[in-house]
């Protein structure tokens, strides 16, 4: 079904307004859709490594304290899993592509 002239004019106006809205464009860009989940996964991974170090240290102190660190690791793993599911396969591929792109540009700058 074809659009009338009035509907086409309104559609063009909406497209122009969306093109001029940089905040909206950043939010719906492929890199912008997954940034929150990617940051959460990154910080949870850092916390996971920290809990692992804490677990090894606390094993020398008391086993119950080490168990608390282990439970913290399980909670962080649940956070990583939940955010990875929220991102989905496409989101993980977009984040991986952005990381590869950043590494290649950084490598070119070093040369």
C-alpha positions in Angstrom: 0.0 0.0 0.0 1.5 3.3 -1.1 1.8 6.3 1.2 0.0 9.5 0.4 2.0 12.7 -0.2 1.1 14.0 3.3 2.3 10.7 4.9 5.5 10.7 2.9 6.1 14.3 4.0 5.6 13.5 7.7 7.9 10.4 7.3 10.6 12.6 5.8 10.3 15.1 8.7 10.6 12.3 11.3 13.6 10.9 9.5 15.3 14.3 9.4 14.6 14.8 13.2 16.1 11.4 14.0 19.2 12.1 11.9 19.8 15.3 13.8 19.4 13.7 17.2 22.9 12.5 18.0 22.0 11.1 21.5 19.4 8.9 19.9 21.7 7.8 17.2 24.3 6.8 19.7 21.8 4.9 21.7 20.6 2.8 18.8 23.9 2.3 17.1 25.3 -1.3 17.3 27.9 -0.3 19.8 25.5 1.7 21.9 23.0 -1.0 22.4 25.2 -3.3 24.3 27.6 -1.0 26.2 25.8 -1.3 29.6 25.8 -5.1 29.5 29.4 -5.2 28.2 30.6 -2.9 31.0 28.7 -5.0 33.6 30.3 -8.2 32.3 33.8 -6.5 32.3 33.5 -5.4 35.9 32.0 -8.7 37.0 35.0 -10.5 35.4 37.4 -8.2 37.3 35.5 -8.9 40.5 35.6 -12.6 39.7 39.4 -12.5 39.5 39.5 -10.5 42.7 37.3 -13.0 44.5 39.6 -15.8 43.2 42.6 -14.1 44.7 40.7 -13.5 47.9 39.6 -17.1 48.0 43.2 -18.3 47.9 44.3 -15.9 50.6 41.3 -16.7 52.8 41.9 -20.4 52.6 45.0 -19.8 54.7 43.0 -17.8 57.3 39.7 -19.7 57.7 37.6 -22.0 55.6 34.3 -20.2 56.3 35.7 -16.9 55.1 37.0 -18.6 51.9 33.5 -20.1 51.4 32.1 -16.5 51.5 34.5 -15.5 48.7 33.4 -18.6 46.8 29.8 -17.6 47.1 30.7 -14.2 45.8 32.4 -15.8 42.8 29.2 -17.7 42.1 27.1 -14.5 42.3 29.5 -12.8 39.9 29.2 -15.7 37.5 25.5 -15.4 37.6 25.8 -11.7 36.7 28.0 -12.5 33.8 25.7 -15.2 32.5 22.6 -13.0 32.8 24.2 -10.1 31.0 25.7 -12.3 28.3 22.2 -13.7 27.7 20.8 -10.2 27.5 23.3 -9.3 24.9 22.7 -12.4 22.9 24.9 -13.8 20.1 24.6 -10.6 18.0 25.6 -8.4 21.0 28.6 -10.4 21.9 29.7 -10.4 18.2 29.3 -6.6 18.1 31.3 -6.1 21.3 34.0 -8.5 20.0 34.1 -6.5 16.7 34.4 -3.2 18.5 37.3 -4.7 20.6 39.1 -5.9 17.5 38.6 -2.5 15.8 40.0 -0.7 18.8 43.0 -3.0 18.9 43.8 -2.5 15.2 43.5 1.3 15.5 45.7 1.3 18.6 48.3 -0.9 16.8 48.3 1.5 13.8 48.9 4.4 16.2 51.9 2.6 17.8 53.5 2.1 14.4 
